[in-house]
Amino acid sequence: MSRETLLKPRSSFVKVRCTQCSNEQIVFEKPASNVKCRVCGRILVKSTGGKGKFFAEILEVYS
Ligand SMILES: [Zn+2]
């Protein structure tokens, strides 16, 4: 019996599209620090300590 399977963190990833350059990237829903666009450097998700504040178009949520 494995206990680890019961302790899976309930976190998810979100696929977003930068509203400035249309780059798509997968980001953590609750980032520890601000997440920037890999292409243009625009902030996509702001860290809030909990669920991040999204400044990008959300395309898909993986849970
Ligand atoms: Zn961008």
PDB file of the backbone (N, CA, C, O) and the ligand in Angstrom, with CONECT records:
HET     ZN  A 101       1
ATOM      1  N   MET A   1       0.836  -1.210   0.000  1.00  0.00           N
ATOM      2  CA  MET A   1       0.000   0.000   0.000  1.00  0.00           C
ATOM      3  C   MET A   1       0.869   1.258   0.000  1.00  0.00           C
ATOM      4  O   MET A   1       1.833   1.370   0.757  1.00  0.00           O
ATOM      5  N   SER A   2       0.519   2.153  -0.827  1.00  0.00           N
ATOM      6  CA  SER A   2       1.288   3.383  -0.910  1.00  0.00           C
ATOM      7  C   SER A   2       0.470   4.566  -0.398  1.00  0.00           C
ATOM      8  O   SER A   2      -0.670   4.781  -0.808  1.00  0.00           O
ATOM      9  N   ARG A   3       1.067   5.300   0.479  1.00  0.00           N
ATOM     10  CA  ARG A   3       0.380   6.480   1.010  1.00  0.00           C
ATOM     11  C   ARG A   3       0.516   7.659   0.058  1.00  0.00           C
ATOM     12  O   ARG A   3      -0.306   8.575   0.058  1.00  0.00           O
ATOM     13  N   GLU A   4       1.552   7.618  -0.739  1.00  0.00           N
ATOM     14  CA  GLU A   4       1.828   8.766  -1.601  1.00  0.00           C
ATOM     15  C   GLU A   4       0.684   9.111  -2.561  1.00  0.00           C
ATOM     16  O   GLU A   4       0.466  10.273  -2.904  1.00  0.00           O
ATOM     17  N   THR A   5      -0.021   8.092  -2.973  1.00  0.00           N
ATOM     18  CA  THR A   5      -1.111   8.347  -3.911  1.00  0.00           C
ATOM     19  C   THR A   5      -2.217   9.188  -3.285  1.00  0.00           C
ATOM     20  O   THR A   5      -2.977   9.855  -3.987  1.00  0.00           O
ATOM     21  N   LEU A   6      -2.298   9.148  -1.949  1.00  0.00           N
ATOM     22  CA  LEU A   6      -3.342   9.918  -1.270  1.00  0.00           C
ATOM     23  C   LEU A   6      -2.915  11.363  -1.046  1.00  0.00           C
ATOM     24  O   LEU A   6      -3.734  12.220  -0.714  1.00  0.00           O
ATOM     25  N   LEU A   7      -1.645  11.619  -1.230  1.00  0.00           N
ATOM     26  CA  LEU A   7      -1.135  12.951  -0.928  1.00  0.00           C
ATOM     27  C   LEU A   7      -0.823  13.763  -2.178  1.00  0.00           C
ATOM     28  O   LEU A   7      -0.014  14.691  -2.144  1.00  0.00           O
ATOM     29  N   LYS A   8      -1.447  13.417  -3.238  1.00  0.00           N
ATOM     30  CA  LYS A   8      -1.225  14.165  -4.483  1.00  0.00           C
ATOM     31  C   LYS A   8      -1.614  15.627  -4.310  1.00  0.00           C
ATOM     32  O   LYS A   8      -2.723  15.925  -3.867  1.00  0.00           O
ATOM     33  N   PRO A   9      -0.723  16.528  -4.651  1.00  0.00           N
ATOM     34  CA  PRO A   9      -1.076  17.945  -4.534  1.00  0.00           C
ATOM     35  C   PRO A   9      -2.186  18.299  -5.518  1.00  0.00           C
ATOM     36  O   PRO A   9      -2.166  17.890  -6.679  1.00  0.00           O
ATOM     37  N   ARG A  10      -3.127  19.046  -5.041  1.00  0.00           N
ATOM     38  CA  ARG A  10      -4.233  19.435  -5.920  1.00  0.00           C
ATOM     39  C   ARG A  10      -3.903  20.749  -6.594  1.00  0.00           C
ATOM     40  O   ARG A  10      -4.364  21.818  -6.193  1.00  0.00           O
ATOM     41  N   SER A  11      -3.113  20.640  -7.603  1.00  0.00           N
ATOM     42  CA  SER A  11      -2.724  21.842  -8.325  1.00  0.00           C
ATOM     43  C   SER A  11      -2.954  21.579  -9.796  1.00  0.00           C
ATOM     44  O   SER A  11      -2.987  20.429 -10.233  1.00  0.00           O
ATOM     45  N   SER A  12      -3.110  22.617 -10.539  1.00  0.00           N
ATOM     46  CA  SER A  12      -3.327  22.403 -11.958  1.00  0.00           C
ATOM     47  C   SER A  12      -2.534  23.376 -12.807  1.00  0.00           C
ATOM     48  O   SER A  12      -2.001  24.381 -12.335  1.00  0.00           O
ATOM     49  N   PHE A  13      -2.486  23.033 -14.061  1.00  0.00           N
ATOM     50  CA  PHE A  13      -1.773  23.853 -15.031  1.00  0.00           C
ATOM     51  C   PHE A  13      -2.785  24.423 -16.013  1.00  0.00           C
ATOM     52  O   PHE A  13      -3.827  23.825 -16.282  1.00  0.00           O
ATOM     53  N   VAL A  14      -2.460  25.561 -16.523  1.00  0.00           N
ATOM     54  CA  VAL A  14      -3.379  26.258 -17.410  1.00  0.00           C
ATOM     55  C   VAL A  14      -2.637  26.644 -18.691  1.00  0.00           C
ATOM     56  O   VAL A  14      -1.508  27.132 -18.657  1.00  0.00           O
ATOM     57  N   LYS A  15      -3.301  26.412 -19.806  1.00  0.00           N
ATOM     58  CA  LYS A  15      -2.722  26.834 -21.074  1.00  0.00           C
ATOM     59  C   LYS A  15      -3.265  28.221 -21.382  1.00  0.00           C
ATOM     60  O   LYS A  15      -4.477  28.427 -21.447  1.00  0.00           O
ATOM     61  N   VAL A  16      -2.365  29.158 -21.567  1.00  0.00           N
ATOM     62  CA  VAL A  16      -2.781  30.535 -21.816  1.00  0.00           C
ATOM     63  C   VAL A  16      -2.195  31.059 -23.125  1.00  0.00           C
ATOM     64  O   VAL A  16      -1.216  30.531 -23.652  1.00  0.00           O
ATOM     65  N   ARG A  17      -2.826  32.110 -23.625  1.00  0.00           N
ATOM     66  CA  ARG A  17      -2.304  32.767 -24.818  1.00  0.00           C
ATOM     67  C   ARG A  17      -2.044  34.223 -24.469  1.00  0.00           C
ATOM     68  O   ARG A  17      -2.910  34.925 -23.948  1.00  0.00           O
ATOM     69  N   CYS A  18      -0.862  34.642 -24.760  1.00  0.00           N
ATOM     70  CA  CYS A  18      -0.480  36.030 -24.521  1.00  0.00           C
ATOM     71  C   CYS A  18      -1.356  36.938 -25.377  1.00  0.00           C
ATOM     72  O   CYS A  18      -1.521  36.711 -26.576  1.00  0.00           O
ATOM     73  N   THR A  19      -1.914  37.968 -24.745  1.00  0.00           N
ATOM     74  CA  THR A  19      -2.798  38.857 -25.493  1.00  0.00           C
ATOM     75  C   THR A  19      -2.001  39.826 -26.366  1.00  0.00           C
ATOM     76  O   THR A  19      -2.566  40.497 -27.230  1.00  0.00           O
ATOM     77  N   GLN A  20      -0.709  39.896 -26.142  1.00  0.00           N
ATOM     78  CA  GLN A  20       0.119  40.823 -26.913  1.00  0.00           C
ATOM     79  C   GLN A  20       0.734  40.190 -28.162  1.00  0.00           C
ATOM     80  O   GLN A  20       0.728  40.786 -29.238  1.00  0.00           O
ATOM     81  N   CYS A  21       1.269  38.962 -28.003  1.00  0.00           N
ATOM     82  CA  CYS A  21       1.972  38.367 -29.138  1.00  0.00           C
ATOM     83  C   CYS A  21       1.395  37.016 -29.569  1.00  0.00           C
ATOM     84  O   CYS A  21       1.900  36.394 -30.503  1.00  0.00           O
ATOM     85  N   SER A  22       0.330  36.560 -28.882  1.00  0.00           N
ATOM     86  CA  SER A  22      -0.350  35.301 -29.226  1.00  0.00           C
ATOM     87  C   SER A  22       0.467  34.037 -28.968  1.00  0.00           C
ATOM     88  O   SER A  22       0.103  32.953 -29.423  1.00  0.00           O
ATOM     89  N   ASN A  23       1.567  34.178 -28.240  1.00  0.00           N
ATOM     90  CA  ASN A  23       2.331  32.997 -27.856  1.00  0.00           C
ATOM     91  C   ASN A  23       1.498  32.170 -26.870  1.00  0.00           C
ATOM     92  O   ASN A  23       0.869  32.718 -25.965  1.00  0.00           O
ATOM     93  N   GLU A  24       1.503  30.857 -27.057  1.00  0.00           N
ATOM     94  CA  GLU A  24       0.788  29.985 -26.127  1.00  0.00           C
ATOM     95  C   GLU A  24       1.791  29.301 -25.229  1.00  0.00           C
ATOM     96  O   GLU A  24       2.822  28.814 -25.693  1.00  0.00           O
ATOM     97  N   GLN A  25       1.490  29.263 -23.944  1.00  0.00           N
ATOM     98  CA  GLN A  25       2.362  28.527 -23.041  1.00  0.00           C
ATOM     99  C   GLN A  25       1.586  27.986 -21.866  1.00  0.00           C
ATOM    100  O   GLN A  25       0.512  28.480 -21.522  1.00  0.00           O
ATOM    101  N   ILE A  26       2.148  26.962 -21.258  1.00  0.00           N
ATOM    102  CA  ILE A  26       1.483  26.313 -20.135  1.00  0.00           C
ATOM    103  C   ILE A  26       2.086  26.846 -18.848  1.00  0.00           C
ATOM    104  O   ILE A  26       3.302  26.830 -18.659  1.00  0.00           O
ATOM    105  N   VAL A  27       1.217  27.318 -17.970  1.00  0.00           N
ATOM    106  CA  VAL A  27       1.684  27.925 -16.732  1.00  0.00           C
ATOM    107  C   VAL A  27       1.017  27.247 -15.536  1.00  0.00           C
ATOM    108  O   VAL A  27      -0.023  26.601 -15.664  1.00  0.00           O
ATOM    109  N   PHE A  28       1.632  27.411 -14.393  1.00  0.00           N
ATOM    110  CA  PHE A  28       1.106  26.864 -13.158  1.00  0.00           C
ATOM    111  C   PHE A  28      -0.032  27.769 -12.690  1.00  0.00           C
ATOM    112  O   PHE A  28       0.058  28.993 -12.791  1.00  0.00           O
ATOM    113  N   GLU A  29      -1.087  27.167 -12.184  1.00  0.00           N
ATOM    114  CA  GLU A  29      -2.237  27.957 -11.751  1.00  0.00           C
ATOM    115  C   GLU A  29      -1.933  28.820 -10.524  1.00  0.00           C
ATOM    116  O   GLU A  29      -2.481  29.910 -10.359  1.00  0.00           O
ATOM    117  N   LYS A  30      -1.053  28.306  -9.677  1.00  0.00           N
ATOM    118  CA  LYS A  30      -0.696  29.044  -8.456  1.00  0.00           C
ATOM    119  C   LYS A  30       0.801  29.294  -8.430  1.00  0.00           C
ATOM    120  O   LYS A  30       1.529  28.650  -7.675  1.00  0.00           O
ATOM    121  N   PRO A  31       1.256  30.216  -9.242  1.00  0.00           N
ATOM    122  CA  PRO A  31       2.708  30.435  -9.340  1.00  0.00           C
ATOM    123  C   PRO A  31       3.267  31.107  -8.086  1.00  0.00           C
ATOM    124  O   PRO A  31       2.612  31.934  -7.451  1.00  0.00           O
ATOM    125  N   ALA A  32       4.498  30.724  -7.752  1.00  0.00           N
ATOM    126  CA  ALA A  32       5.174  31.312  -6.592  1.00  0.00           C
ATOM    127  C   ALA A  32       5.700  32.702  -6.932  1.00  0.00           C
ATOM    128  O   ALA A  32       5.930  33.526  -6.047  1.00  0.00           O
ATOM    129  N   SER A  33       5.886  32.947  -8.215  1.00  0.00           N
ATOM    130  CA  SER A  33       6.323  34.270  -8.651  1.00  0.00           C
ATOM    131  C   SER A  33       5.627  34.592  -9.975  1.00  0.00           C
ATOM    132  O   SER A  33       5.049  33.712 -10.611  1.00  0.00           O
ATOM    133  N   ASN A  34       5.689  35.843 -10.375  1.00  0.00           N
ATOM    134  CA  ASN A  34       5.017  36.236 -11.609  1.00  0.00           C
ATOM    135  C   ASN A  34       5.520  35.430 -12.806  1.00  0.00           C
ATOM    136  O   ASN A  34       6.708  35.128 -12.918  1.00  0.00           O
ATOM    137  N   VAL A  35       4.598  35.094 -13.684  1.00  0.00           N
ATOM    138  CA  VAL A  35       4.969  34.336 -14.884  1.00  0.00           C
ATOM    139  C   VAL A  35       4.909  35.280 -16.073  1.00  0.00           C
ATOM    140  O   VAL A  35       3.903  35.948 -16.311  1.00  0.00           O
ATOM    141  N   LYS A  36       6.002  35.320 -16.809  1.00  0.00           N
ATOM    142  CA  LYS A  36       6.054  36.204 -17.973  1.00  0.00           C
ATOM    143  C   LYS A  36       5.998  35.415 -19.274  1.00  0.00           C
ATOM    144  O   LYS A  36       6.365  34.242 -19.327  1.00  0.00           O
ATOM    145  N   CYS A  37       5.543  36.070 -20.291  1.00  0.00           N
ATOM    146  CA  CYS A  37       5.525  35.486 -21.620  1.00  0.00           C
ATOM    147  C   CYS A  37       6.959  35.201 -22.059  1.00  0.00           C
ATOM    148  O   CYS A  37       7.850  36.040 -21.924  1.00  0.00           O
ATOM    149  N   ARG A  38       7.156  33.993 -22.587  1.00  0.00           N
ATOM    150  CA  ARG A  38       8.485  33.581 -23.032  1.00  0.00           C
ATOM    151  C   ARG A  38       8.960  34.399 -24.235  1.00  0.00           C
ATOM    152  O   ARG A  38      10.160  34.552 -24.463  1.00  0.00           O
ATOM    153  N   VAL A  39       8.012  34.913 -24.988  1.00  0.00           N
ATOM    154  CA  VAL A  39       8.368  35.618 -26.223  1.00  0.00           C
ATOM    155  C   VAL A  39       8.536  37.127 -26.016  1.00  0.00           C
ATOM    156  O   VAL A  39       9.571  37.690 -26.371  1.00  0.00           O
ATOM    157  N   CYS A  40       7.539  37.767 -25.455  1.00  0.00           N
ATOM    158  CA  CYS A  40       7.585  39.231 -25.377  1.00  0.00           C
ATOM    159  C   CYS A  40       7.796  39.767 -23.959  1.00  0.00           C
ATOM    160  O   CYS A  40       7.999  40.969 -23.782  1.00  0.00           O
ATOM    161  N   GLY A  41       7.752  38.905 -22.961  1.00  0.00           N
ATOM    162  CA  GLY A  41       8.049  39.352 -21.605  1.00  0.00           C
ATOM    163  C   GLY A  41       6.881  39.966 -20.848  1.00  0.00           C
ATOM    164  O   GLY A  41       7.041  40.419 -19.715  1.00  0.00           O
ATOM    165  N   ARG A  42       5.706  39.983 -21.471  1.00  0.00           N
ATOM    166  CA  ARG A  42       4.535  40.538 -20.801  1.00  0.00           C
ATOM    167  C   ARG A  42       4.149  39.616 -19.636  1.00  0.00           C
ATOM    168  O   ARG A  42       4.300  38.398 -19.731  1.00  0.00           O
ATOM    169  N   ILE A  43       3.654  40.197 -18.543  1.00  0.00           N
ATOM    170  CA  ILE A  43       3.241  39.358 -17.412  1.00  0.00           C
ATOM    171  C   ILE A  43       1.934  38.638 -17.758  1.00  0.00           C
ATOM    172  O   ILE A  43       0.937  39.261 -18.123  1.00  0.00           O
ATOM    173  N   LEU A  44       1.972  37.306 -17.633  1.00  0.00           N
ATOM    174  CA  LEU A  44       0.795  36.497 -17.936  1.00  0.00           C
ATOM    175  C   LEU A  44       0.011  36.153 -16.678  1.00  0.00           C
ATOM    176  O   LEU A  44      -1.220  36.166 -16.672  1.00  0.00           O
ATOM    177  N   VAL A  45       0.741  35.846 -15.618  1.00  0.00           N
ATOM    178  CA  VAL A  45       0.088  35.511 -14.354  1.00  0.00           C
ATOM    179  C   VAL A  45       0.829  36.207 -13.224  1.00  0.00           C
ATOM    180  O   VAL A  45       2.054  36.145 -13.124  1.00  0.00           O
ATOM    181  N   LYS A  46       0.060  36.867 -12.383  1.00  0.00           N
ATOM    182  CA  LYS A  46       0.671  37.527 -11.234  1.00  0.00           C
ATOM    183  C   LYS A  46       0.513  36.637 -10.018  1.00  0.00           C
ATOM    184  O   LYS A  46      -0.559  36.084  -9.769  1.00  0.00           O
ATOM    185  N   SER A  47       1.586  36.507  -9.272  1.00  0.00           N
ATOM    186  CA  SER A  47       1.568  35.691  -8.066  1.00  0.00           C
ATOM    187  C   SER A  47       0.792  36.420  -6.974  1.00  0.00           C
ATOM    188  O   SER A  47       0.992  37.611  -6.738  1.00  0.00           O
ATOM    189  N   THR A  48      -0.095  35.683  -6.315  1.00  0.00           N
ATOM    190  CA  THR A  48      -0.888  36.292  -5.249  1.00  0.00           C
ATOM    191  C   THR A  48      -0.714  35.543  -3.939  1.00  0.00           C
ATOM    192  O   THR A  48      -1.250  35.957  -2.911  1.00  0.00           O
ATOM    193  N   GLY A  49       0.030  34.443  -3.965  1.00  0.00           N
ATOM    194  CA  GLY A  49       0.155  33.594  -2.785  1.00  0.00           C
ATOM    195  C   GLY A  49      -0.835  32.445  -2.849  1.00  0.00           C
ATOM    196  O   GLY A  49      -0.658  31.426  -2.182  1.00  0.00           O
ATOM    197  N   GLY A  50      -1.862  32.606  -3.640  1.00  0.00           N
ATOM    198  CA  GLY A  50      -2.830  31.541  -3.857  1.00  0.00           C
ATOM    199  C   GLY A  50      -2.981  31.334  -5.337  1.00  0.00           C
ATOM    200  O   GLY A  50      -1.995  31.172  -6.056  1.00  0.00           O
ATOM    201  N   LYS A  51      -4.203  31.337  -5.793  1.00  0.00           N
ATOM    202  CA  LYS A  51      -4.442  31.203  -7.219  1.00  0.00           C
ATOM    203  C   LYS A  51      -3.982  32.483  -7.917  1.00  0.00           C
ATOM    204  O   LYS A  51      -4.338  33.589  -7.510  1.00  0.00           O
ATOM    205  N   GLY A  52      -3.194  32.315  -8.963  1.00  0.00           N
ATOM    206  CA  GLY A  52      -2.648  33.488  -9.630  1.00  0.00           C
ATOM    207  C   GLY A  52      -3.707  34.322 -10.330  1.00  0.00           C
ATOM    208  O   GLY A  52      -4.784  33.835 -10.672  1.00  0.00           O
ATOM    209  N   LYS A  53      -3.371  35.607 -10.538  1.00  0.00           N
ATOM    210  CA  LYS A  53      -4.276  36.501 -11.264  1.00  0.00           C
ATOM    211  C   LYS A  53      -3.840  36.481 -12.722  1.00  0.00           C
ATOM    212  O   LYS A  53      -2.700  36.817 -13.044  1.00  0.00           O
ATOM    213  N   PHE A  54      -4.749  36.085 -13.590  1.00  0.00           N
ATOM    214  CA  PHE A  54      -4.398  35.907 -15.000  1.00  0.00           C
ATOM    215  C   PHE A  54      -4.604  37.163 -15.830  1.00  0.00           C
ATOM    216  O   PHE A  54      -5.643  37.818 -15.755  1.00  0.00           O
ATOM    217  N   PHE A  55      -3.586  37.483 -16.625  1.00  0.00           N
ATOM    218  CA  PHE A  55      -3.650  38.615 -17.543  1.00  0.00           C
ATOM    219  C   PHE A  55      -3.509  38.113 -18.972  1.00  0.00           C
ATOM    220  O   PHE A  55      -3.070  38.845 -19.860  1.00  0.00           O
ATOM    221  N   ALA A  56      -3.880  36.880 -19.180  1.00  0.00           N
ATOM    222  CA  ALA A  56      -3.767  36.279 -20.509  1.00  0.00           C
ATOM    223  C   ALA A  56      -5.060  35.524 -20.771  1.00  0.00           C
ATOM    224  O   ALA A  56      -5.860  35.277 -19.868  1.00  0.00           O
ATOM    225  N   GLU A  57      -5.236  35.171 -22.025  1.00  0.00           N
ATOM    226  CA  GLU A  57      -6.424  34.433 -22.416  1.00  0.00           C
ATOM    227  C   GLU A  57      -6.261  32.963 -22.008  1.00  0.00           C
ATOM    228  O   GLU A  57      -5.282  32.319 -22.386  1.00  0.00           O
ATOM    229  N   ILE A  58      -7.204  32.442 -21.247  1.00  0.00           N
ATOM    230  CA  ILE A  58      -7.107  31.050 -20.812  1.00  0.00           C
ATOM    231  C   ILE A  58      -7.725  30.147 -21.878  1.00  0.00           C
ATOM    232  O   ILE A  58      -8.891  30.295 -22.243  1.00  0.00           O
ATOM    233  N   LEU A  59      -6.921  29.218 -22.361  1.00  0.00           N
ATOM    234  CA  LEU A  59      -7.383  28.328 -23.437  1.00  0.00           C
ATOM    235  C   LEU A  59      -7.853  26.986 -22.901  1.00  0.00           C
ATOM    236  O   LEU A  59      -8.838  26.419 -23.372  1.00  0.00           O
ATOM    237  N   GLU A  60      -7.134  26.497 -21.916  1.00  0.00           N
ATOM    238  CA  GLU A  60      -7.414  25.157 -21.420  1.00  0.00           C
ATOM    239  C   GLU A  60      -6.917  25.032 -19.986  1.00  0.00           C
ATOM    240  O   GLU A  60      -5.931  25.662 -19.605  1.00  0.00           O
ATOM    241  N   VAL A  61      -7.607  24.215 -19.194  1.00  0.00           N
ATOM    242  CA  VAL A  61      -7.168  23.970 -17.823  1.00  0.00           C
ATOM    243  C   VAL A  61      -6.949  22.476 -17.658  1.00  0.00           C
ATOM    244  O   VAL A  61      -7.830  21.667 -17.949  1.00  0.00           O
ATOM    245  N   TYR A  62      -5.773  22.127 -17.189  1.00  0.00           N
ATOM    246  CA  TYR A  62      -5.464  20.711 -16.939  1.00  0.00           C
ATOM    247  C   TYR A  62      -5.499  20.505 -15.434  1.00  0.00           C
ATOM    248  O   TYR A  62      -4.803  21.205 -14.698  1.00  0.00           O
ATOM    249  N   SER A  63      -6.284  19.572 -14.977  1.00  0.00           N
ATOM    250  CA  SER A  63      -6.315  19.342 -13.542  1.00  0.00           C
ATOM    251  C   SER A  63      -5.939  17.910 -13.203  1.00  0.00           C
ATOM    252  O   SER A  63      -5.915  17.540 -12.029  1.00  0.00           O
TER     253      SER A  63
HETATM  254 ZN    ZN A 101       3.778  37.608 -25.446  1.00  0.00          ZN2+
END
